[in-house]
Amino acid sequence: MNVEETTISGVYRIHPRVHVDGRGEFWRAFCREQLGLLGIGFDVCQSNVSVNQHRHTLRGFHYQRPPSAEQKILTVVTGSVEVAIVDVRGDSATCGRHEIFRFDDGDRSSLLVAAGCATGFLTLADQTIVHYQMSDFYQPDAYTGFRFDDPQVGVRWSAEPAVISERDLELGPFVVSEP
């Protein structure tokens, strides 16, 4: 697996070695040992799947506050999506910075998101499925987020969101997390 640093501290794009033969494809989506050799610790506590029926479905921005801040590994199983990561860590050199990553059907890479970064995504195709591996359990009291269109963050989505949950529409503005 090839691990590529991004512009946000602790966020990596992971490119697996894909083996193809007459049966189809095989690749390793996660290897704690290989990440550990690169100095990246990650223990899976929970695995989630997000099935999005419609193109231009928006989810986010979501994250958990300390002490339950979690790392995530996102992999697009099918469909197409753009994922925006926003660093909300008050003690981070990249605090307030965001970066957008695009994943298309057939792209086998994953995104490892640092604890303390918020995640949002916009589907670009119908029937987009995203698989998450989480380093901590869901903690309702620590779970929070901010609006997808917060002008302070300035994320420019490639299309206007068409499907958004009431919960996401009711999220407040971007706030830097306490260290």
N, C-alpha and C positions, 0 to 999 in steps of 0.2 A: 504494500500500500504506500502511496505517495501522499504526504501530508504537506499542505501548502498554507503558509501564514497569510492572514488577511490584514487589512488596515486597522482592525480592532484587536486590541490586546486580548489574547486567550481564545480567539475565534479562528478556526482552521477549516479549510476545505479538504476533505479526504477523498482521494482517488484510488479505488481498489484496482487490483490486477484482475481483469476479467478473463476467464478461461471459456473459450467457445469451441464446441464440437457439434457433432450431428444431433446430439440430444438437446442442445440449447446453450445456456450460459450458466456459469457458476462463479461467484465471487464472495469474498469474506467482507461482510458489512461492518464488523467490529472485531477488534483484537486488543484486549487490555494490555497484553504483553508488548505488542508493537508500539502502542501509544506510550507505554511506560518507558520504553527505550528512548523515546524522544522527550522524556520529561513531562509527559501529559498524563495525569492521573484521571481515571474515570471508572466508576463502579456503577453498573446498571442496577437500579432499585425497582424501576417500573418501566413498562413499555406501553405506548399508546398509539392508536391508529386514528387518523382523521380522514373520513370519507367525505368528499365534497362533490355533490352531484352537478353543480352548475358552475360554468365559467364565470369569472369575476366575483367569486365568493371571497370575502375578506375576513380573516381571523387575526385579532391582535389589536394592540400590542399587549403581550402578557409576560409575566415573570413572577417569581417568588422572592420576597424580601428575606434577608438574613434573619434568623440563623438557618432558614430553610431554602436559601438560594440554591438553585440547581443548575448543573450543566445539562445540556441537551445534545443529542445527535439526531439530526433530521435527515431523512432519506425519502425522496420522492419515489414511490413504487410505480405509479403510473400517472400519466397526465403531464401537466406543465404548470409551473408556479414560479413566482418571484418571492423570495424571502428577504425581508428587511430585518436587520439586527441593529439595535440601538443600545449603546453602552450607557447604563444608568448608574454605574458605580462611582460614587463621589470621590474615591481615592484613586481612580484610574487615570492614566495619562491620556486615554482616549474617551473620557467621559463626555457624553453628549454627541459623540460622533455616531454616524450610521453608515451602513454599507448594504447594498442590495445585491443579491445573488440570484441568478436564474437557473432553473433546473427544467430541462425538457425531457419528454418521454425518451428513454434510451440512455439518458445521462445517469450513470451508475454512482456518481459521487455523492458524498454526504457532507453535512455541515456540522461541525462540533462548535457549540455555542457556550461561551464562558458563563459561569454562575454570575449573576448580576447584570446580565444583558437581557433586554426585552426582545421578544420575537413576534413578528407579524408576517402574514403572507397573503398574497392575492393569487387565486388560481387563474390560469390562462387557458384552461381547457375544461370541458365537462369531465366528470368522473376522475377527478384528481385525488389520489390517495397519498397521504404523507404519514410515514412511520416515525415515531419519536422514541428514543431511549432516554430515560431520565436518571440522573444521579441521586435524586432524593424523591421522597414520596410527596404526593399532592397534599398540601397543607392549606385548607381554606382560609385560615386566619392570616397566612403569609402571602396568599395569592393576590396579585394586583395587576394594574396595567394603566394604559393611557390611550387617548384617542388616536386612531390611525391617521388622522389628518391634522394633528397638532402642528401649528405653524412654527413653533419653537424647534421642533425636530426637523421639519422640512423634507420628509420623505415624499418623493414624486413617483407615485405608482404609474405604471405604463398604461393603465386603463382605469376608468371610473368604476369603483366597486358597485356591484348590483345587488349582492346578497350580504347583509351584515346582521349579526344578532343584536337584539335589543340591549343585551348586556354590554356588548362592545360599543354601541352607540352611547351608552350612559357613562362610559369611562371618562375620567377627568383629564386634566392636562398632564404633561410630562413633568415629573419631579425626580430630582437626583436622589438616589438612595444614600442613606447614612452608612459609613463604613463599619 
